Amino acid sequence: MYSVIEFAGQQFKVQKGDKVTVNHVDHKEGSKFDVDSVLLQFDEEGKNVTIGAPVIEGAKVTFKVLEHKLGDKVRVYKMKAKKRYRRNKGHRQSLSVLEVVSI
């Protein structure tokens, strides 16, 4: 069974057992939580499709938080030619790795 969900301003196509990396969520590692905004749902064989308007009532996806981590470093470099102006900053985004427990 596949579902298309909206979570944290992004849309994901998920099925049971998938691992998804999203922006940091405020849940502890090992805890579970539900997402109610299911936009589209396929059945086992892919023949029956349920489309929400905008979401499917009563449908939910349960996630388990596997870990919290930091993403790759992004460098921001600013320079103005012939003015001796140079700035170098770095940033690492906080991420969470989630596993789909049930749909």
C-alpha positions, 0 to 999 in steps of 0.5 A: 500500500502506497500513500502520498502525505504532506508533512512539514511543508513537503510531500512524500510517497511512502509505504510501510518500512520506508525511511524518510529524512525530514527537517527536525521534528520535536519527538524523542528518538524511538517515539511514534507519532501520526500524520493525518494529512494523507493526500492520496492512497493506493491499495495493495494491487494498485487498482483502487486509488483514493484521492482526498479533497484535499485530504482523506478523512480517517486515514493516517500514517504512523512514523517512528523516529529513528535518529536525529542528525545534522546534514551536510555543511553548506558554505556561504561565501560572500565577496566584493571584488577590489574592496577586500570584503570577504565573509565565509559562513557555514551551516548544518541543517538539523534533520530527523530520520523517520521510519513508516510503521503503518499506513 
